[in-house]
Amino acid sequence: MAQPYEQLKLKNQICFPLYACSRKIVNSYTPYLKPLGLTYTQYIVFMVLWEEEKITVGELGRRLHLDTGTLTPLLKTLEKNGYVTRERSKEDERVTQISITPKGDALKEECRDIPFKVASVGAALDKKEAEELYRILYALIEN
């Protein structure tokens, strides 16, 4: 007979292994980002900026699935440290543009090998499994 609270058991939650795995993966970046004075969230902001060079806060939030309440203080810190500039759009004062500075762009060289280092920490998945997990995770994000 099924227990009336079976749905509340941790082992029956898909959210828990996703949460625990995410924490473990994000924490594996710490030894490489900490010496650079970066958090994981700042690092993923840089990843977008290294691709785009200039982006609105709204678009950055959409790309990273972060709200402006999370991004604004982070971007202020990056601006204070000389990595980005923030400016209001001349077309629409409500829109803030973020641009990477030469100092922020130069950080790309120091971060270049981080993905390889993190991947070598003990990826338990082969290439095919990793691709399938990537596909499933993005299906979950998009739904």
N, C-alpha and C positions, 0 to 999 in steps of 0.2 A: 504494500500500500504506500502510495506517495505521501510524503510529509506535506502538511499544509504550507510550509514555508520553504519548500525546496528551491524556489526561485531566488531566495535570499542567501543561498550558500555561495561563498566566494568561488568555488570550483565551477559554478554554473554561469559565471559572468564572463562574457567576451571582453568587456571593458577592462577587467583586471589584468589579464596577460598583455593587452595592448599598452596599458598604463605602465606596468612594470618593465616591459621591454623598452618602451620609449625612454623611461628614466635611465635604464641601463645604457642604452645607446648614447643618449645625450651626455651622460656622465663620462663616457669614454672619450669625449672630446676635451674634457677639462684639463688634463695634463698638457695638452698642446695649445689650448687657448689662453689658459691662465698666465703663462709667461708673456703673452702679448697684451695682457690686460683686457681680454675680451670674454664676454659671456657667449653661450651658444646662440642666444637670440640675436645678439649683435653680429655674430658670425654669419647667420643666415641673411641678415639685412645686407651685409657686405656682399654676399653671393649674388643677390639681386642687383645691387649697385654696380658690381663689376661687369655684369651683363648689360645693364641699361644706362649707366652713368648719370641719368637724370630721370626721376619718376615722381609722381604725386604720392602724397602720404596715403591717399585712398587706394591707389593701385598697389602700392607696396603692401598695405594691409590685406588686400584681396589675394595677392600672390602668396603671402605668408600665413594667411588665415589668422591674422592678429587684428585686434581692434585699435582704434586711435588712442585709447587710454593706456594701452601697453606700449604703443609705438612712440607717442609724443615724448615721454621722459627719456626713453632710450635714445631717440634722435637728438634731443637736447644735449645729452651726455656726449654723443659722438660729435656734435657740432662744437661743444666746449673743448673737446680734445683735438679739434682741427681736422677731423676725418670727413665731415660733410658740411654743406651749407644748406640752410633752409631759407626759402624766400616765398613770399606770397605771389601767386600768379597775377600778372597784370590784367588778364582777361576776366578773372574771377577771384576776388579777394578771399573767398572762402576756401580756395584751394592752395595748399602749400606744396611747393616743389622741393624735392631733396636732390642735391647734386653731390657727387663724390669729389673730394679735393685730390690734388696730387698726392698728399700724404696718405689719404685713404686708399687711393689706387696702388700706391707703393706697398701697402700691407698685403696685397694679393701675392706678392712674391714670397713673403714669410709664411703664408697660409697654403701655398701651392701643394705641399706634400701631405697636408693634414688628412684629406680623404683616404690616401693610401695607408697612412699610419693607423687610422682608426679601423680600416677594413682588415688590416693584418693583426689586429688585437685578438682575433679569434672568431671570425665569422663562421657560424655554424652551418651556413647555407651554401650550397653550390650555386653556380651562376643561374641555372634554370630555376631553382627554388627561390632565389633572390628576385628574379624577374617576375615570378608568379606572385610573390608576396607584395612587391611593388604595385603590380596590377590590382590586386585585391585591396590594398590600402587606399589607393587612389579612387577605386570604385566606392569605398566607404566614405571617403572625404567628399566626393562629388554628389553622393546621395544625401 
